[in-house]
Amino acid sequence: MGQQQLLLLVLSTVIVGLATVAGIQAFSENEQQATQDALVQRAINIGNDVLAAHNEPSQFGGVDLINNSPGPGKVATAAGYESDTPSADGAGDAAGCGISAVGNPTTIYCSSDGTTSNDTNNQFVEVDVNPNTGDVAVTTINDNTSVGSV
């Protein structure tokens, strides 16, 4: 092989290597964003279900979030969940959600590790349900994970 062909071979190998590294990094960033989006969507869905359970008459299985203290388990059951810690579908195997406070507002959380804590190792979303105004609002979105270097 000539010197020019060897130079082109080395140059193309470097370019392919850099493209591979860039692709892996882009995939990691997109995966992290998809997890965060799934947590936000799940928390909002649970918040809307809780608000619907509040608006439903108690004779039909609804709960009063303003005048009573039904507890997270009863609110989750009225909203159609088997427990007060439903899964966070699409956000990873360890991800989970829960109802951390009942009242006005009622607080829903979802995290990538299924805990109620907002620590440095997880992605965390918190949603408040205001039964007086009928609002479901995201109050906290923290992306505490960092994309690893390759």
C-alpha positions in Angstrom: 0.0 0.0 0.0 1.1 3.5 -0.7 1.6 6.1 2.0 -1.4 8.0 0.8 -3.7 4.9 1.2 -2.4 4.3 4.7 -3.1 7.9 5.6 -6.6 7.6 4.3 -7.2 4.3 6.2 -6.0 5.9 9.5 -8.0 9.0 8.9 -11.2 7.1 8.1 -10.7 4.9 11.2 -10.4 8.0 13.4 -13.5 9.5 11.8 -15.5 6.3 12.4 -14.3 6.1 16.0 -15.3 9.7 16.7 -18.7 9.2 15.1 -19.2 6.1 17.3 -18.4 8.0 20.5 -20.7 10.9 19.5 -23.5 8.4 18.8 -23.1 6.7 22.2 -23.1 10.0 24.0 -26.2 11.2 22.1 -28.0 7.9 22.9 -27.2 8.4 26.6 -28.5 11.9 26.7 -31.7 10.9 24.8 -32.2 8.0 27.2 -31.9 10.4 30.2 -34.4 12.8 28.6 -36.9 10.0 27.8 -36.7 8.8 31.4 -37.4 12.4 32.6 -40.3 12.8 30.2 -41.8 9.4 31.3 -41.6 10.5 35.0 -43.3 13.8 34.3 -46.1 12.2 32.2 -46.7 9.5 34.8 -46.9 12.0 37.7 -49.3 14.2 35.8 -51.5 11.2 34.9 -51.6 10.1 38.6 -52.4 13.7 39.6 -55.3 13.8 37.1 -56.6 10.5 38.4 -56.5 11.8 42.0 -58.3 15.0 41.0 -61.0 12.9 39.2 -61.4 10.8 42.4 -61.8 14.0 44.4 -64.5 15.3 41.9 -66.4 12.0 42.1 -69.1 11.7 44.8 -68.2 9.6 47.8 -71.2 7.3 47.1 -69.4 6.3 43.9 -66.0 5.8 45.5 -64.6 9.3 45.4 -62.6 11.0 48.2 -62.8 14.4 49.7 -59.2 15.8 49.7 -60.2 19.1 51.3 -62.4 18.2 54.3 -61.2 14.7 55.1 -57.8 13.1 55.6 -58.3 9.9 53.6 -54.7 8.8 53.6 -52.5 7.9 50.6 -53.8 4.3 50.4 -57.5 5.4 50.2 -56.7 8.1 47.6 -54.8 5.7 45.5 -57.6 3.1 45.6 -60.2 5.8 44.7 -57.9 6.9 41.8 -57.8 3.3 40.5 -54.4 2.1 41.7 -53.7 -1.1 43.6 -51.3 0.7 46.0 -50.2 4.1 46.9 -46.9 3.5 45.1 -47.8 2.8 41.4 -45.1 2.0 38.9 -43.6 4.6 36.6 -44.0 2.8 33.3 -41.4 3.7 30.7 -38.9 5.2 33.2 -36.9 2.1 34.0 -37.2 -1.0 36.1 -36.6 0.7 39.5 -38.7 3.8 38.8 -41.8 4.4 40.9 -44.3 6.9 42.0 -46.3 7.6 45.1 -48.6 9.9 47.0 -46.5 11.6 49.6 -49.1 14.1 51.0 -52.9 14.2 51.0 -54.9 17.4 51.4 -54.8 20.8 49.7 -52.5 20.3 47.8 -52.0 16.6 47.4 -48.5 15.8 46.3 -47.5 13.1 43.8 -43.9 12.2 43.3 -42.2 10.0 40.7 -38.5 9.1 40.8 -36.1 7.0 38.7 -35.2 4.9 41.8 -38.7 4.7 43.3 -37.8 6.7 46.4 -39.4 9.8 47.8 -36.1 11.5 48.2 -34.6 14.0 45.8 -31.0 12.9 46.0 -28.0 13.2 43.7 -28.5 9.7 42.2 -32.0 9.9 40.7 -34.3 11.8 38.5 -37.2 13.2 40.5 -40.6 14.9 39.6 -43.2 16.3 42.0 -46.7 17.3 41.0 -49.2 19.1 43.2 -53.0 18.6 42.9 -55.1 21.5 44.1 -58.6 20.3 44.6 -59.9 23.9 45.2 -58.9 25.1 41.7 -58.8 21.8 39.9 -55.1 22.4 38.9 -52.5 19.7 38.4 -49.1 21.4 38.3 -45.6 20.2 38.1 -43.7 21.8 41.0 -40.3 20.1 40.9 -38.3 18.5 38.1 -34.8 17.5 39.0 -32.4 15.7 36.7 -29.7 14.7 39.2 -27.9 12.2 37.1 -25.0 12.9 34.9 -24.2 11.4 31.6 -21.1 9.2 31.9 -18.1 9.9 29.8 -16.9 7.3 27.2 
